[in-house]
């Protein structure tokens, strides 16, 4: 999939990181790599014939392993699953051998027109007008002028304004219609939404939807120097076509996932030893952990870059294989991105009465805007939070069961949700095949073992998720108030990367680049490392802390944060809201 640009003006050329200038043409006398020349001579159909050799070798290996493990290699069930393992592994191997050239980037024309800007639509970079045009011809001359203080005063559901690129929009009548839910808009009410809006919406939204809500211009709009340079990074990523998904990446990943799934089924169903069944459970856990990366990409519309298509794939295939509602995940995760590590507003750090990532979480009772309830430290939560650093890893091993519960609560609720019936059917299918697989084992003990081992192994995912934020800064209320907590600064204060060598990127499913992901959520996972090459030097230039410990150090920092909060909880007095009200000051 080659990078493509749709824009106005300027010539565009393509360049590849691994390409060699002056590559020999077919028929040339120049001596080159024999294997590469032969592959060019073969048509695609002929290349696939070479897959027969690894297929036969893998099939023979699977048969020998099945016999040594006590399986009946002649049974239809064992043979079918082995062929699934063989096909997936062969497809993965073939892609890795044949697809040796990295994805080409585009060198888009430099934008010298301040009235234009690069945006993306379905992953394609477009050079478009910076500001949308008013619906009426005379609208431009009638635009009122407002200060940011006036915008900030309209921050409730009854009157909600935001600023985007120096223009003012009244979104009051749109809040409940927002496809991403009302909470992201409510949390940005009265704020400058320029960067969060650009990172969550395609170019067509600026053209077709924003004009209807345009009411004026900001008279005192400020653009901080570091913000201008961060925006320039996004423009550079767009100019190079890096928001377009390389589908070859997902072809390889799909083959790897199929290999894991079929291997888990083969070890569970076709082998008779307890060790093989435990191995099958562990491989299934790895499958769920790896598949979560795809679900995360789909949830951000980062695969096809089409909201409905990515959502539908997540709600059907994702739900049926993962058991976690895409609709619930999107509502939860989109809110988390907008208000990352806000005590009152970020659901990803609201885990009382069991966990508290900071003493800020329990230093006073607070109203959770996501769960619509009061949260406080009582006697029970004081005990649990007081031991959270000890309970952390055991909780991560069973955290998946909580996501099942949250998914069904969402599906059965009356909240706004896309594809509710589809998700309910897919979640039911997931429960059916997982239980059938576990119950197919010969004893109740093995059934329980399979469920615990598979979910405990998948707990790696939950550890990877929480270390990105739990040891970082937390705050009360809403950010995006001034230069010290605008969009880019807030993401960097509340998020860390995990230092990872390129060969191990697949282990972390993109979560090792959480800084870049939070700055540019729609950027495809396979291009986050390229974004890191631009973000890190800019942070150093402006003295902005860029936190990137190793995986092990990130775990240590998370445990230290939990331990610190645990000791603070033990020393605090658990007081009721009635006590707080009777002793309120001011």
C-alpha positions in Angstrom: 0.0 0.0 0.0 1.8 3.1 -1.2 1.4 6.4 0.5 -0.9 8.7 -1.4 -1.6 12.4 -1.1 -4.5 14.4 -2.2 -3.9 18.1 -2.3 -3.4 21.2 -4.3 -0.2 22.4 -5.8 3.3 21.1 -5.8 4.9 18.0 -7.1 5.2 14.9 -5.0 7.7 12.1 -5.1 8.0 8.7 -3.4 11.1 7.4 -1.6 11.7 4.2 0.3 13.9 3.7 3.3 15.3 0.4 2.1 15.3 1.1 -1.7 18.6 1.0 -3.6 19.3 3.7 -6.2 20.2 2.4 -9.6 18.6 -1.1 -9.0 19.4 -3.3 -12.0 16.7 -3.6 -14.6 15.7 -7.0 -15.9 17.9 -8.0 -18.7 20.8 -5.7 -17.5 24.3 -7.2 -17.4 24.8 -5.7 -13.9 25.2 -8.5 -11.3 22.7 -8.2 -8.4 21.2 -10.3 -5.7 20.2 -13.6 -7.4 17.3 -14.3 -5.0 15.8 -10.8 -5.5 16.1 -11.0 -9.3 14.5 -14.4 -9.3 11.6 -13.2 -7.2 11.0 -10.3 -9.6 11.0 -12.7 -12.5 8.3 -14.9 -10.9 4.7 -13.7 -11.0 2.8 -13.5 -7.7 0.9 -16.8 -8.4 4.2 -18.6 -9.1 5.7 -17.2 -5.9 2.9 -18.8 -3.8 3.8 -22.3 -5.2 7.0 -22.0 -3.0 4.7 -22.1 0.0 4.2 -25.8 -0.5 7.6 -26.6 0.9 7.2 -24.9 4.3 3.6 -26.2 4.4 4.8 -29.8 4.1 7.6 -29.3 6.6 5.4 -27.7 9.2 2.7 -30.4 8.7 5.3 -33.1 9.3 6.6 -31.3 12.4 3.0 -30.9 13.8 2.3 -34.6 13.2 5.4 -35.7 15.0 4.7 -33.4 17.9 1.1 -34.6 18.1 2.2 -38.2 18.3 4.8 -37.5 21.0 2.1 -35.6 23.0 -0.3 -38.5 22.8 -2.7 -37.2 20.2 -4.3 -39.2 17.4 -2.6 -37.8 14.4 -5.2 -39.4 12.1 -8.2 -37.9 13.7 -10.1 -35.3 11.7 -10.1 -32.8 14.6 -6.3 -33.0 15.1 -5.5 -32.9 11.5 -7.8 -30.0 10.8 -6.3 -27.9 13.5 -2.7 -28.8 12.5 -3.5 -27.7 9.0 -4.7 -24.4 10.5 -1.4 -24.0 12.4 0.5 -24.9 9.3 -1.3 -22.6 7.0 -1.0 -19.6 9.3 2.7 -20.2 10.0 3.4 -20.7 6.3 1.5 -17.5 5.4 3.4 -15.5 8.0 6.7 -17.0 6.8 6.0 -16.3 3.2 5.1 -12.6 3.9 8.3 -12.1 5.9 10.4 -13.7 3.2 8.7 -12.1 0.1 7.8 -8.7 1.5 11.4 -7.5 2.2 11.0 -3.9 1.3 9.7 -1.4 3.9 6.7 0.8 3.1 7.4 3.7 0.9 6.8 7.2 2.2 5.7 10.1 0.1 7.5 13.4 0.0 4.6 15.8 -0.2 5.1 19.3 -1.4 6.0 21.8 1.4 3.1 23.9 2.4 4.0 27.6 2.2 0.4 28.9 2.3 -0.7 29.9 5.8 -4.4 29.6 4.7 -3.9 25.8 4.0 -3.0 22.9 6.3 -2.4 19.2 6.0 -5.2 17.0 7.3 -6.0 13.3 6.8 -9.2 11.6 5.6 -9.3 7.8 5.6 -5.6 7.9 6.2 -4.9 10.0 3.1 -3.1 13.3 3.5 -4.9 16.3 2.1 -3.9 19.9 1.8 -7.1 21.8 2.7 -8.2 25.3 4.0 -7.3 25.9 7.6 -10.7 27.3 8.4 -14.0 26.1 7.2 -16.2 28.5 5.3 -19.4 29.8 6.8 -22.6 28.4 5.4 -23.7 31.7 3.9 -21.7 34.0 1.7 -22.2 36.9 4.0 -21.4 34.8 7.1 -17.7 35.6 7.0 -18.3 39.3 7.5 -20.8 38.7 10.3 -18.6 36.6 12.5 -18.6 38.0 16.0 -15.5 38.4 18.1 -15.0 36.7 21.5 -12.2 36.5 24.0 -11.1 33.1 25.4 -12.5 34.1 28.7 -16.0 34.4 27.1 -15.5 31.0 25.6 -14.4 29.5 28.9 -17.6 30.8 30.6 -19.7 28.6 28.3 -18.7 25.3 29.7 -22.0 23.5 30.6 -24.3 21.3 28.7 -26.9 24.1 28.6 -24.4 26.4 26.8 -21.2 24.8 25.4 -18.6 26.6 23.3 -15.2 25.5 22.1 -12.4 27.1 20.2 -10.7 25.4 17.2 -8.0 27.1 15.2 -9.0 30.5 16.5 -12.6 30.1 15.6 -15.5 29.7 18.1 -18.1 27.0 17.8 -21.4 26.6 19.7 -21.8 22.8 20.2 -24.7 23.0 22.6 -27.2 21.3 20.4 -24.7 18.7 19.2 -23.4 17.3 22.5 -25.8 14.4 22.7 -25.4 13.6 19.0 -21.6 13.3 19.1 -20.7 9.8 17.8 -17.9 9.5 20.4 -20.3 10.2 23.2 -21.1 13.3 25.2 -18.2 13.0 27.8 -15.3 14.0 25.5 -17.1 17.2 24.5 -18.2 18.0 28.0 -14.7 17.6 29.3 -13.4 20.1 26.6 -16.2 22.6 27.2 -15.0 26.2 27.1 -11.5 25.1 26.0 -9.2 25.5 23.0 -9.9 22.1 21.3 -7.6 22.7 18.3 -5.2 19.8 18.9 -7.6 17.3 20.4 -10.1 17.9 17.6 -7.4 17.6 14.8 -6.2 14.3 16.3 -9.7 12.7 16.5 -11.4 13.9 13.3 -10.9 13.5 9.6 -10.7 16.4 7.2 -14.3 16.0 6.0 -15.6 16.9 9.5 -14.1 20.4 9.2 -15.7 20.9 5.8 -19.2 19.3 6.3 -20.0 19.6 10.0 -18.1 22.5 11.7 -19.6 25.3 9.6 -23.1 24.7 11.0 -21.8 25.5 14.5 -19.5 28.4 13.7 -20.4 31.6 15.6 -17.3 33.8 15.8 -13.6 34.3 16.1 -11.2 34.4 19.1 -9.8 37.9 19.5 -7.0 37.1 21.9 -5.9 33.6 20.6 -2.4 32.7 21.7 -0.1 30.2 20.0 2.7 29.1 22.3 6.1 28.4 20.6 6.3 24.8 21.7 2.7 24.2 20.5 3.5 25.6 17.1 6.4 23.2 16.8 4.4 20.2 18.0 1.8 21.0 15.4 4.6 21.3 12.8 5.5 17.7 13.7 2.0 16.6 12.9 2.1 18.5 9.6 5.4 16.7 8.8 3.9 13.3 9.5 1.0 14.2 7.2 3.2 15.5 4.5 5.1 12.2 4.5 1.9 10.2 4.3 2.5 8.4 7.6 -1.2 8.5 8.6 -1.9 6.0 5.9 -2.1 2.4 7.1 0.3 -0.1 5.6 -2.0 -3.1 5.2 1.0 -5.5 4.8 1.6 -4.9 8.5 -1.9 -6.2 9.3 -1.5 -9.1 6.8 1.5 -10.3 8.8 -0.2 -9.7 12.1 -3.3 -11.5 11.0 -1.2 -14.6 10.0 0.6 -14.4 13.4 -2.8 -14.2 15.2 -4.2 -17.1 13.3 -1.1 -19.1 14.2 -1.5 -18.3 17.9 -5.2 -19.1 17.9 -4.8 -22.4 16.0 -1.9 -23.5 18.1 -3.9 -22.8 21.3 -6.8 -24.9 19.9 -4.4 -27.7 18.9 -2.7 -27.9 22.3 -6.0 -27.8 24.1 -8.1 -30.1 21.9 -5.7 -32.5 20.2 -3.2 -33.2 23.0 -3.9 -35.3 26.0 -1.3 -34.2 28.6 -2.0 -31.6 31.3 1.2 -29.8 30.3 0.0 -29.4 26.7 -3.4 -28.1 27.9 -1.6 -25.6 30.2 0.5 -24.5 27.2 -2.6 -24.2 25.1 -4.1 -21.9 27.7 -0.9 -19.8 27.8 -0.9 -19.4 24.0 -4.6 -18.4 24.1 -3.6 -15.7 26.6 -0.9 -14.4 24.3 -3.4 -14.5 21.5 -5.8 -12.3 23.5 -2.9 -9.9 24.4 -1.8 -9.6 20.8 -5.4 -9.2 19.5 -6.0 -6.4 21.9 -3.5 -4.4 19.9 -5.6 -4.7 16.8 -8.7 -3.9 18.9 -6.9 -0.8 20.1 -6.1 0.2 16.6 -9.6 -0.3 15.4 -11.0 1.6 18.3 -9.0 4.7 17.2 -10.1 4.2 13.6 -6.4 3.6 12.9 -6.8 0.7 10.4 -9.1 1.7 7.6 -9.6 5.2 9.1 -13.3 4.8 8.6 -15.3 5.2 11.8 -18.1 2.8 10.9 -16.0 0.1 9.2 -13.3 -0.1 12.0 -16.1 0.0 14.6 -18.1 -2.7 13.0 -15.0 -5.0 12.6 -14.3 -4.4 16.2 -17.9 -5.1 17.3 -18.1 -8.3 15.3 -14.7 -10.1 14.9 -13.1 -8.3 17.9 -16.0 -9.0 20.3 -16.4 -12.6 19.2 -12.7 -13.4 19.7 -11.9 -11.0 22.6 -15.1 -10.9 24.7 -14.7 -7.2 25.3 -17.2 -4.7 24.0 -15.8 -2.3 21.4 -18.5 0.2 22.3 -17.7 0.2 25.9 -13.9 0.4 25.2 -14.4 3.4 22.9 -16.4 5.3 25.4 -14.0 4.6 28.2 -10.8 5.0 26.2 -11.8 8.2 24.3 -12.6 9.8 27.6 -9.3 8.7 29.0 -7.4 10.3 26.2 -9.1 13.6 26.6 -8.7 13.8 30.4 -5.7 11.6 30.9 -5.0 11.1 34.7 -7.6 13.6 35.8 -8.8 12.3 39.2 -12.4 13.3 38.7 -12.7 12.5 35.0 -10.4 9.8 33.8 -12.0 6.3 34.2 -8.7 4.6 33.7 -7.5 5.7 37.2 -10.8 5.4 39.0 -10.5 2.0 40.6 -11.6 2.7 44.1 -12.2 0.9 46.5 -9.4 -1.5 45.3 -6.7 0.7 43.8 -5.6 4.3 43.9 -2.7 5.4 41.8 -2.0 8.5 43.9 -3.0 10.0 47.3 -4.8 12.7 45.2 -7.4 10.0 44.5 -8.5 9.8 48.1 -7.4 13.0 49.7 -11.0 14.2 49.5 -14.3 12.7 48.3 -14.9 13.5 44.6 -17.7 13.1 42.0 -16.7 10.8 39.1 -18.0 12.4 35.9 -17.7 9.1 34.1 -19.4 6.8 36.6 -21.7 9.5 38.0 -21.1 8.7 41.6 -19.3 9.9 44.7 -15.9 8.2 45.5 -14.3 8.3 48.9 -11.9 6.4 51.1 -13.9 4.3 53.6 -12.8 1.5 55.9 -12.9 -1.2 53.3 -11.1 0.8 50.6 -8.6 1.9 53.1 -7.6 -1.7 53.8 -7.5 -2.7 50.1 -5.7 0.4 48.9 -3.4 0.0 51.8 -2.2 -3.3 50.4 -2.5 -2.5 46.7 1.2 -2.8 45.9 1.0 -6.4 47.1 -2.2 -7.2 45.3 -1.2 -5.5 42.0 0.0 -8.4 40.0 -2.6 -10.9 41.2 -5.3 -8.3 40.3 -3.8 -7.9 36.8 -4.0 -11.7 36.3 -7.8 -11.6 36.8 -8.5 -8.0 35.5 -9.9 -9.4 32.3 -13.0 -10.7 34.1 -13.8 -7.1 35.1 -13.7 -6.1 31.5 -16.2 -8.8 30.7 -18.5 -7.4 33.3 -18.1 -3.8 32.1 -18.8 -4.9 28.6 -22.1 -6.5 29.5 -23.1 -3.6 31.8 -22.7 -1.3 28.8 -24.6 -3.6 26.4 -27.5 -4.1 28.7 -27.7 -0.4 29.7 -29.6 2.4 28.1 -26.5 4.4 27.2 -25.9 5.6 23.6 -24.1 2.8 21.8 -23.4 1.7 18.3 -24.2 -1.9 17.1 -25.7 -2.9 20.5 -27.4 -6.0 19.2 -24.4 -7.0 17.1 -22.1 -6.7 20.1 -24.5 -8.7 22.3 -24.5 -11.5 19.8 -20.7 -11.4 19.4 -20.1 -11.4 23.2 -22.5 -14.4 23.6 -20.5 -16.2 20.9 -17.3 -15.5 22.7 -18.6 -16.8 26.0 -19.9 -20.0 24.2 -16.7 -21.0 22.5 -14.4 -20.2 25.5 -16.6 -22.2 27.9 -16.9 -25.0 25.4 -13.2 -25.1 24.9 -12.5 -25.1 28.7 -15.2 -27.7 29.4 -13.8 -30.0 26.7 -11.0 -30.9 29.0 -11.3 -34.2 30.9 -11.5 -32.9 34.5 -13.0 -29.9 36.3 -9.5 -29.2 37.7 -8.1 -28.8 34.1 -11.0 -26.7 33.1 -10.4 -24.3 36.0 -6.6 -24.4 35.3 -7.2 -23.5 31.6 -9.4 -20.5 32.4 -7.0 -19.2 35.1 -3.8 -19.7 33.1 -5.2 -18.2 29.9 -6.5 -15.1 31.7 -3.4 -14.8 33.9 -1.2 -14.8 30.8 -3.4 -12.2 29.1 -2.8 -10.1 32.3 0.4 -9.0 30.6 -1.8 -6.7 28.6 -3.2 -5.0 31.7 0.3 -4.5 33.1 1.4 -2.9 29.8 -1.6 -0.6 29.9 -1.3 0.7 33.4 2.4 1.3 33.5 2.0 3.9 30.8 0.2 6.3 33.2 -0.1 5.1 36.8 3.4 6.4 37.9 2.9 9.7 36.1 1.4 13.0 37.3 -2.3 13.2 38.3 -4.3 16.3 38.7 -7.8 17.6 39.9 -10.4 19.0 37.5 -9.7 19.8 33.9 -6.4 20.6 32.1 -5.9 22.8 29.0 -6.0 26.1 30.9 -2.8 27.8 29.9 0.8 27.2 28.6 1.6 24.9 31.4 -1.1 22.3 30.8 -2.2 22.6 27.2 -2.8 19.5 25.1 0.8 18.5 24.4 2.2 19.3 27.8 -0.6 17.4 29.5 0.0 14.2 27.5 3.7 14.3 28.2 3.2 14.9 32.0 0.7 12.0 32.3 2.2 9.4 29.9 5.4 7.5 29.6 7.0 5.4 26.9 8.7 2.0 27.4 12.2 1.8 25.9 12.0 -1.2 23.5 14.4 -2.5 20.8 12.7 -2.7 17.4 12.8 -6.5 17.3 10.5 -6.6 20.4 8.0 -4.0 19.2 5.5 -6.8 18.5 5.5 -7.8 22.2 4.2 -4.4 23.3 1.6 -4.0 20.6 2.2 -0.3 20.2 1.8 0.5 23.9 5.6 1.2 24.2 5.0 4.4 22.3 2.2 5.8 24.4 3.5 9.4 24.3 3.4 9.5 20.5 0.0 7.6 20.5 -1.5 10.2 22.9 -0.1 13.1 20.9 -1.3 11.6 17.5 -4.0 8.9 18.3 -4.9 8.2 14.7 -1.3 7.6 13.6 -1.0 3.9 12.6 0.9 1.8 15.1 3.7 0.9 12.7 4.6 4.5 12.2 4.8 5.5 15.9 8.6 4.9 16.1 9.0 7.4 13.2 7.0 10.0 15.2 9.2 9.3 18.2 12.2 10.4 16.2 10.6 13.8 15.8 9.0 14.2 19.2 11.9 13.4 21.5 14.3 16.0 20.1 11.6 18.7 20.3 11.0 17.9 24.0 14.7 18.2 24.7 14.8 21.5 22.8 12.0 23.0 25.0 13.1 21.3 28.3 10.0 19.2 28.4 10.4 15.9 30.3 10.2 12.9 28.0 9.9 9.8 30.2 11.0 6.5 28.6 12.2 3.9 31.1 12.7 0.2 30.4 9.8 -2.2 30.8 11.2 -3.4 34.1 11.9 0.1 35.4 8.4 1.1 34.4 7.1 -1.7 36.6 9.3 -0.6 39.5 8.1 3.0 39.2 4.5 1.8 39.1 4.9 -0.4 42.2 6.6 2.5 44.0 3.7 4.8 43.1 1.2 2.2 44.4 3.2 1.6 47.5 3.4 5.4 48.3 -0.3 5.7 47.9 -0.9 2.6 50.0 1.1 4.0 52.9 -0.7 7.3 52.6 -4.1 5.6 52.7 -3.1 3.7 55.8 -2.2 6.9 57.6 -5.3 8.8 56.4 -8.6 9.0 58.4 -11.5 7.4 56.6 -14.2 10.0 56.9 -17.7 10.0 55.5 -19.1 12.7 53.2 -21.4 13.8 56.0 -18.4 14.5 58.2 -16.7 16.4 55.4 -19.9 18.5 54.9 -20.3 19.3 58.6 -16.7 20.4 58.8 -16.4 22.2 55.5 -14.6 25.6 55.4 -15.3 28.6 53.2 
